[in-house]
């Protein structure tokens, strides 16, 4: 399963990564996204280094099965509907869709 985390470098994003790991979630590919400020940094996923990307377009997530959003309401409002339109399950942790 291809999983994306939007807001990966924040406290909640880091916890999402930990939960996926602890629960041994069947991740085939993990994609990490953040703001431009954190883009280019790397994060550990099961002993491998994953480069964090800046989210600039919903099409960057077109091959994802699940996208976990925790980057704030503005980012969710901008990208979540389009990502869901690709058939991706979007789970949003912001206040955007409450």
N, CA, C and O atoms as a GROMACS GRO file, in nm:
protein
  392
    1UNK      N    1   0.083  -0.116   0.000
    1UNK     CA    2   0.000   0.000   0.000
    1UNK      C    3   0.089   0.124   0.000
    1UNK      O    4   0.182   0.134   0.080
    2UNK      N    5   0.062   0.217  -0.089
    2UNK     CA    6   0.137   0.343  -0.096
    2UNK      C    7   0.071   0.445  -0.004
    2UNK      O    8  -0.047   0.477  -0.018
    3UNK      N    9   0.149   0.495   0.092
    3UNK     CA   10   0.098   0.586   0.194
    3UNK      C   11   0.176   0.716   0.188
    3UNK      O   12   0.299   0.716   0.175
    4UNK      N   13   0.104   0.828   0.198
    4UNK     CA   14   0.167   0.959   0.205
    4UNK      C   15   0.129   1.025   0.337
    4UNK      O   16   0.017   1.010   0.385
    5UNK      N   17   0.223   1.096   0.394
    5UNK     CA   18   0.196   1.177   0.512
    5UNK      C   19   0.228   1.321   0.477
    5UNK      O   20   0.342   1.355   0.444
    6UNK      N   21   0.126   1.405   0.484
    6UNK     CA   22   0.141   1.548   0.455
    6UNK      C   23   0.150   1.619   0.590
    6UNK      O   24   0.058   1.615   0.671
    7UNK      N   25   0.263   1.684   0.611
    7UNK     CA   26   0.291   1.744   0.742
    7UNK      C   27   0.379   1.650   0.823
    7UNK      O   28   0.371   1.647   0.946
    8UNK      N   29   0.460   1.574   0.754
    8UNK     CA   30   0.540   1.467   0.815
    8UNK      C   31   0.640   1.514   0.919
    8UNK      O   32   0.674   1.438   1.010
    9UNK      N   33   0.689   1.636   0.907
    9UNK     CA   34   0.794   1.680   0.999
    9UNK      C   35   0.739   1.744   1.126
    9UNK      O   36   0.816   1.776   1.218
   10UNK      N   37   0.609   1.763   1.133
   10UNK     CA   38   0.547   1.818   1.254
   10UNK      C   39   0.528   1.709   1.359
   10UNK      O   40   0.550   1.591   1.332
   11UNK      N   41   0.487   1.749   1.477
   11UNK     CA   42   0.470   1.655   1.588
   11UNK      C   43   0.370   1.545   1.554
   11UNK      O   44   0.396   1.428   1.581
   12UNK      N   45   0.256   1.581   1.497
   12UNK     CA   46   0.155   1.482   1.463
   12UNK      C   47   0.202   1.393   1.348
   12UNK      O   48   0.180   1.272   1.350
   13UNK      N   49   0.266   1.452   1.248
   13UNK     CA   50   0.319   1.373   1.137
   13UNK      C   51   0.420   1.270   1.183
   13UNK      O   52   0.418   1.155   1.138
   14UNK      N   53   0.507   1.309   1.273
   14UNK     CA   54   0.606   1.214   1.329
   14UNK      C   55   0.536   1.102   1.404
   14UNK      O   56   0.577   0.986   1.395
   15UNK      N   57   0.432   1.135   1.476
   15UNK     CA   58   0.357   1.032   1.548
   15UNK      C   59   0.286   0.939   1.451
   15UNK      O   60   0.277   0.818   1.476
   16UNK      N   61   0.235   0.992   1.341
   16UNK     CA   62   0.171   0.907   1.239
   16UNK      C   63   0.271   0.804   1.186
   16UNK      O   64   0.237   0.686   1.168
   17UNK      N   65   0.392   0.847   1.160
   17UNK     CA   66   0.497   0.756   1.113
   17UNK      C   67   0.522   0.648   1.217
   17UNK      O   68   0.534   0.530   1.183
   18UNK      N   69   0.529   0.687   1.344
   18UNK     CA   70   0.553   0.591   1.452
   18UNK      C   71   0.439   0.490   1.465
   18UNK      O   72   0.463   0.371   1.486
   19UNK      N   73   0.316   0.538   1.452
   19UNK     CA   74   0.200   0.448   1.463
   19UNK      C   75   0.201   0.347   1.348
   19UNK      O   76   0.176   0.228   1.370
   20UNK      N   77   0.228   0.393   1.228
   20UNK     CA   78   0.236   0.300   1.113
   20UNK      C   79   0.342   0.193   1.139
   20UNK      O   80   0.322   0.075   1.110
   21UNK      N   81   0.453   0.236   1.194
   21UNK     CA   82   0.563   0.143   1.224
   21UNK      C   83   0.524   0.045   1.334
   21UNK      O   84   0.540  -0.076   1.319
   22UNK      N   85   0.473   0.097   1.446
   22UNK     CA   86   0.436   0.012   1.560
   22UNK      C   87   0.330  -0.091   1.523
   22UNK      O   88   0.333  -0.204   1.571
   23UNK      N   89   0.238  -0.051   1.440
   23UNK     CA   90   0.128  -0.141   1.402
   23UNK      C   91   0.165  -0.230   1.284
   23UNK      O   92   0.084  -0.309   1.236
   24UNK      N   93   0.289  -0.214   1.237
   24UNK     CA   94   0.336  -0.293   1.123
   24UNK      C   95   0.239  -0.281   1.005
   24UNK      O   96   0.205  -0.380   0.941
   25UNK      N   97   0.196  -0.157   0.978
   25UNK     CA   98   0.102  -0.130   0.869
   25UNK      C   99   0.168  -0.169   0.737
   25UNK      O  100   0.286  -0.141   0.717
   26UNK      N  101   0.094  -0.234   0.648
   26UNK     CA  102   0.154  -0.284   0.524
   26UNK      C  103   0.186  -0.174   0.422
   26UNK      O  104   0.115  -0.158   0.322
   27UNK      N  105   0.292  -0.100   0.447
   27UNK     CA  106   0.333   0.010   0.360
   27UNK      C  107   0.432  -0.043   0.256
   27UNK      O  108   0.538  -0.094   0.291
   28UNK      N  109   0.396  -0.029   0.130
   28UNK     CA  110   0.486  -0.063   0.021
   28UNK      C  111   0.581   0.053  -0.005
   28UNK      O  112   0.702   0.034  -0.022
   29UNK      N  113   0.523   0.172  -0.008
   29UNK     CA  114   0.601   0.294  -0.030
   29UNK      C  115   0.547   0.403   0.061
   29UNK      O  116   0.426   0.426   0.068
   30UNK      N  117   0.638   0.471   0.132
   30UNK     CA  118   0.601   0.582   0.218
   30UNK      C  119   0.654   0.710   0.156
   30UNK      O  120   0.774   0.722   0.131
   31UNK      N  121   0.565   0.805   0.132
   31UNK     CA  122   0.603   0.936   0.079
   31UNK      C  123   0.576   1.040   0.186
   31UNK      O  124   0.468   1.042   0.247
   32UNK      N  125   0.673   1.126   0.209
   32UNK     CA  126   0.663   1.227   0.314
   32UNK      C  127   0.663   1.366   0.253
   32UNK      O  128   0.745   1.397   0.166
   33UNK      N  129   0.570   1.451   0.299
   33UNK     CA  130   0.556   1.586   0.246
   33UNK      C  131   0.552   1.687   0.359
   33UNK      O  132   0.507   1.657   0.470
   34UNK      N  133   0.599   1.807   0.329
   34UNK     CA  134   0.601   1.915   0.427
   34UNK      C  135   0.603   2.048   0.354
   34UNK      O  136   0.583   2.056   0.232
   35UNK      N  137   0.627   2.151   0.430
   35UNK     CA  138   0.643   2.284   0.372
   35UNK      C  139   0.781   2.295   0.307
   35UNK      O  140   0.866   2.208   0.324
   36UNK      N  141   0.801   2.401   0.234
   36UNK     CA  142   0.930   2.425   0.168
   36UNK      C  143   1.044   2.431   0.269
   36UNK      O  144   1.157   2.393   0.239
   37UNK      N  145   1.013   2.479   0.389
   37UNK     CA  146   1.115   2.493   0.494
   37UNK      C  147   1.178   2.359   0.532
   37UNK      O  148   1.297   2.352   0.560
   38UNK      N  149   1.099   2.253   0.534
   38UNK     CA  150   1.149   2.121   0.574
   38UNK      C  151   1.183   2.030   0.457
   38UNK      O  152   1.243   1.924   0.475
   39UNK      N  153   1.145   2.070   0.337
   39UNK     CA  154   1.173   1.987   0.219
   39UNK      C  155   1.322   1.964   0.205
   39UNK      O  156   1.404   2.053   0.228
   40UNK      N  157   1.356   1.843   0.167
   40UNK     CA  158   1.496   1.805   0.148
   40UNK      C  159   1.556   1.737   0.269
   40UNK      O  160   1.661   1.673   0.259
   41UNK      N  161   1.489   1.749   0.385
   41UNK     CA  162   1.538   1.677   0.502
   41UNK      C  163   1.503   1.529   0.486
   41UNK      O  164   1.422   1.493   0.400
   42UNK      N  165   1.563   1.446   0.566
   42UNK     CA  166   1.532   1.304   0.560
   42UNK      C  167   1.477   1.257   0.694
   42UNK      O  168   1.508   1.312   0.800
   43UNK      N  169   1.393   1.153   0.686
   43UNK     CA  170   1.336   1.092   0.806
   43UNK      C  171   1.353   0.940   0.793
   43UNK      O  172   1.356   0.886   0.683
   44UNK      N  173   1.362   0.875   0.906
   44UNK     CA  174   1.382   0.731   0.908
   44UNK      C  175   1.249   0.657   0.895
   44UNK      O  176   1.150   0.692   0.960
   45UNK      N  177   1.248   0.555   0.810
   45UNK     CA  178   1.134   0.464   0.799
   45UNK      C  179   1.189   0.323   0.789
   45UNK      O  180   1.241   0.282   0.685
   46UNK      N  181   1.177   0.250   0.898
   46UNK     CA  182   1.220   0.109   0.903
   46UNK      C  183   1.365   0.093   0.859
   46UNK      O  184   1.398   0.004   0.781
   47UNK      N  185   1.450   0.181   0.909
   47UNK     CA  186   1.593   0.171   0.881
   47UNK      C  187   1.638   0.234   0.751
   47UNK      O  188   1.756   0.232   0.718
   48UNK      N  189   1.545   0.290   0.677
   48UNK     CA  190   1.580   0.357   0.552
   48UNK      C  191   1.552   0.506   0.564
   48UNK      O  192   1.464   0.549   0.639
   49UNK      N  193   1.626   0.583   0.490
   49UNK     CA  194   1.612   0.727   0.490
   49UNK      C  195   1.515   0.769   0.379
   49UNK      O  196   1.535   0.735   0.262
   50UNK      N  197   1.411   0.843   0.416
   50UNK     CA  198   1.312   0.891   0.320
   50UNK      C  199   1.324   1.043   0.312
   50UNK      O  200   1.318   1.111   0.414
   51UNK      N  201   1.339   1.096   0.192
   51UNK     CA  202   1.351   1.240   0.172
   51UNK      C  203   1.213   1.305   0.174
   51UNK      O  204   1.120   1.260   0.108
   52UNK      N  205   1.203   1.411   0.252
   52UNK     CA  206   1.078   1.486   0.263
   52UNK      C  207   1.069   1.580   0.143
   52UNK      O  208   1.166   1.647   0.107
   53UNK      N  209   0.950   1.582   0.081
   53UNK     CA  210   0.927   1.665  -0.036
   53UNK      C  211   0.832   1.780  -0.002
   53UNK      O  212   0.750   1.769   0.089
   54UNK      N  213   0.845   1.888  -0.073
   54UNK     CA  214   0.748   1.997  -0.060
   54UNK      C  215   0.624   1.958  -0.139
   54UNK      O  216   0.634   1.913  -0.253
   55UNK      N  217   0.507   1.975  -0.080
   55UNK     CA  218   0.382   1.946  -0.151
   55UNK      C  219   0.343   2.070  -0.231
   55UNK      O  220   0.305   2.173  -0.175
   56UNK      N  221   0.352   2.058  -0.362
   56UNK     CA  222   0.321   2.171  -0.451
   56UNK      C  223   0.197   2.145  -0.535
   56UNK      O  224   0.132   2.238  -0.582
   57UNK      N  225   0.164   2.018  -0.554
   57UNK     CA  226   0.054   1.980  -0.641
   57UNK      C  227  -0.009   1.851  -0.592
   57UNK      O  228   0.060   1.760  -0.546
   58UNK      N  229  -0.140   1.843  -0.601
   58UNK     CA  230  -0.210   1.720  -0.562
   58UNK      C  231  -0.163   1.602  -0.646
   58UNK      O  232  -0.167   1.488  -0.599
   59UNK      N  233  -0.119   1.626  -0.767
   59UNK     CA  234  -0.076   1.516  -0.854
   59UNK      C  235   0.045   1.441  -0.799
   59UNK      O  236   0.073   1.329  -0.842
   60UNK      N  237   0.117   1.501  -0.704
   60UNK     CA  238   0.228   1.431  -0.641
   60UNK      C  239   0.179   1.309  -0.562
   60UNK      O  240   0.257   1.219  -0.532
   61UNK      N  241   0.051   1.306  -0.528
   61UNK     CA  242  -0.006   1.197  -0.451
   61UNK      C  243  -0.097   1.108  -0.533
   61UNK      O  244  -0.171   1.027  -0.477
   62UNK      N  245  -0.092   1.119  -0.665
   62UNK     CA  246  -0.185   1.046  -0.751
   62UNK      C  247  -0.170   0.894  -0.743
   62UNK      O  248  -0.264   0.822  -0.776
   63UNK      N  249  -0.055   0.844  -0.701
   63UNK     CA  250  -0.034   0.700  -0.691
   63UNK      C  251  -0.049   0.648  -0.549
   63UNK      O  252  -0.018   0.532  -0.522
   64UNK      N  253  -0.096   0.732  -0.458
   64UNK     CA  254  -0.111   0.691  -0.318
   64UNK      C  255  -0.245   0.624  -0.295
   64UNK      O  256  -0.346   0.660  -0.356
   65UNK      N  257  -0.245   0.528  -0.207
   65UNK     CA  258  -0.368   0.462  -0.166
   65UNK      C  259  -0.431   0.533  -0.046
   65UNK      O  260  -0.553   0.546  -0.036
   66UNK      N  261  -0.345   0.580   0.045
   66UNK     CA  262  -0.389   0.652   0.164
   66UNK      C  263  -0.302   0.774   0.183
   66UNK      O  264  -0.179   0.767   0.171
   67UNK      N  265  -0.364   0.888   0.212
   67UNK     CA  266  -0.291   1.010   0.244
   67UNK      C  267  -0.337   1.060   0.380
   67UNK      O  268  -0.456   1.084   0.401
   68UNK      N  269  -0.244   1.073   0.471
   68UNK     CA  270  -0.272   1.123   0.605
   68UNK      C  271  -0.229   1.270   0.609
   68UNK      O  272  -0.111   1.300   0.593
   69UNK      N  273  -0.324   1.358   0.631
   69UNK     CA  274  -0.296   1.502   0.632
   69UNK      C  275  -0.291   1.554   0.775
   69UNK      O  276  -0.383   1.532   0.853
   70UNK      N  277  -0.184   1.624   0.807
   70UNK     CA  278  -0.175   1.695   0.934
   70UNK      C  279  -0.084   1.817   0.914
   70UNK      O  280   0.014   1.836   0.986
   71UNK      N  281  -0.120   1.896   0.817
   71UNK     CA  282  -0.039   2.014   0.783
   71UNK      C  283  -0.118   2.143   0.799
   71UNK      O  284  -0.073   2.249   0.755
   72UNK      N  285  -0.235   2.135   0.860
   72UNK     CA  286  -0.317   2.254   0.880
   72UNK      C  287  -0.430   2.264   0.780
   72UNK      O  288  -0.427   2.204   0.672
   73UNK      N  289  -0.531   2.342   0.819
   73UNK     CA  290  -0.653   2.354   0.739
   73UNK      C  291  -0.629   2.412   0.601
   73UNK      O  292  -0.693   2.370   0.504
   74UNK      N  293  -0.540   2.508   0.589
   74UNK     CA  294  -0.515   2.571   0.459
   74UNK      C  295  -0.463   2.469   0.359
   74UNK      O  296  -0.509   2.463   0.245
   75UNK      N  297  -0.367   2.388   0.401
   75UNK     CA  298  -0.311   2.286   0.313
   75UNK      C  299  -0.416   2.181   0.278
   75UNK      O  300  -0.426   2.140   0.163
   76UNK      N  301  -0.493   2.139   0.376
   76UNK     CA  302  -0.598   2.039   0.350
   76UNK      C  303  -0.701   2.091   0.252
   76UNK      O  304  -0.740   2.020   0.159
   77UNK      N  305  -0.746   2.214   0.271
   77UNK     CA  306  -0.844   2.273   0.180
   77UNK      C  307  -0.788   2.284   0.039
   77UNK      O  308  -0.862   2.270  -0.059
   78UNK      N  309  -0.661   2.311   0.027
   78UNK     CA  310  -0.598   2.328  -0.104
   78UNK      C  311  -0.580   2.196  -0.179
   78UNK      O  312  -0.595   2.192  -0.301
   79UNK      N  313  -0.549   2.087  -0.107
   79UNK     CA  314  -0.511   1.963  -0.175
   79UNK      C  315  -0.601   1.841  -0.152
   79UNK      O  316  -0.608   1.755  -0.240
   80UNK      N  317  -0.668   1.831  -0.040
   80UNK     CA  318  -0.735   1.706  -0.003
   80UNK      C  319  -0.841   1.659  -0.102
   80UNK      O  320  -0.845   1.541  -0.136
   81UNK      N  321  -0.927   1.749  -0.149
   81UNK     CA  322  -1.033   1.708  -0.242
   81UNK      C  323  -0.974   1.653  -0.373
   81UNK      O  324  -1.022   1.552  -0.425
   82UNK      N  325  -0.872   1.719  -0.425
   82UNK     CA  326  -0.811   1.672  -0.549
   82UNK      C  327  -0.742   1.537  -0.530
   82UNK      O  328  -0.748   1.451  -0.617
   83UNK      N  329  -0.677   1.519  -0.415
   83UNK     CA  330  -0.611   1.391  -0.387
   83UNK      C  331  -0.716   1.280  -0.378
   83UNK      O  332  -0.695   1.171  -0.431
   84UNK      N  333  -0.826   1.307  -0.311
   84UNK     CA  334  -0.934   1.209  -0.301
   84UNK      C  335  -0.991   1.177  -0.440
   84UNK      O  336  -1.035   1.064  -0.464
   85UNK      N  337  -0.990   1.274  -0.529
   85UNK     CA  338  -1.038   1.254  -0.665
   85UNK      C  339  -0.956   1.153  -0.743
   85UNK      O  340  -1.003   1.099  -0.844
   86UNK      N  341  -0.833   1.127  -0.699
   86UNK     CA  342  -0.749   1.025  -0.763
   86UNK      C  343  -0.784   0.885  -0.713
   86UNK      O  344  -0.724   0.787  -0.758
   87UNK      N  345  -0.880   0.875  -0.620
   87UNK     CA  346  -0.916   0.745  -0.564
   87UNK      C  347  -0.841   0.714  -0.436
   87UNK      O  348  -0.850   0.603  -0.383
   88UNK      N  349  -0.768   0.810  -0.387
   88UNK     CA  350  -0.690   0.795  -0.264
   88UNK      C  351  -0.781   0.818  -0.143
   88UNK      O  352  -0.865   0.908  -0.144
   89UNK      N  353  -0.765   0.737  -0.040
   89UNK     CA  354  -0.836   0.761   0.086
   89UNK      C  355  -0.761   0.872   0.158
   89UNK      O  356  -0.641   0.860   0.185
   90UNK      N  357  -0.830   0.980   0.190
   90UNK     CA  358  -0.770   1.093   0.258
   90UNK      C  359  -0.823   1.099   0.401
   90UNK      O  360  -0.944   1.101   0.424
   91UNK      N  361  -0.732   1.102   0.496
   91UNK     CA  362  -0.767   1.119   0.636
   91UNK      C  363  -0.703   1.249   0.680
   91UNK      O  364  -0.581   1.264   0.680
   92UNK      N  365  -0.789   1.344   0.718
   92UNK     CA  366  -0.742   1.478   0.751
   92UNK      C  367  -0.752   1.503   0.901
   92UNK      O  368  -0.858   1.484   0.960
   93UNK      N  369  -0.643   1.547   0.960
   93UNK     CA  370  -0.638   1.575   1.103
   93UNK      C  371  -0.656   1.724   1.135
   93UNK      O  372  -0.645   1.764   1.251
   94UNK      N  373  -0.684   1.805   1.034
   94UNK     CA  374  -0.700   1.949   1.057
   94UNK      C  375  -0.846   1.983   1.088
   94UNK      O  376  -0.931   1.894   1.096
   95UNK      N  377  -0.872   2.109   1.104
   95UNK     CA  378  -1.009   2.156   1.127
   95UNK      C  379  -1.083   2.186   0.997
   95UNK      O  380  -1.196   2.234   1.001
   96UNK      N  381  -1.022   2.159   0.883
   96UNK     CA  382  -1.078   2.200   0.754
   96UNK      C  383  -1.214   2.141   0.723
   96UNK      O  384  -1.297   2.207   0.661
   97UNK      N  385  -1.239   2.018   0.764
   97UNK     CA  386  -1.361   1.950   0.722
   97UNK      C  387  -1.446   1.906   0.841
   97UNK      O  388  -1.525   1.812   0.829
   98UNK      N  389  -1.432   1.973   0.954
   98UNK     CA  390  -1.514   1.938   1.070
   98UNK      C  391  -1.653   1.993   1.055
   98UNK      O  392  -1.736   1.974   1.144
   0.00000   0.00000   0.00000
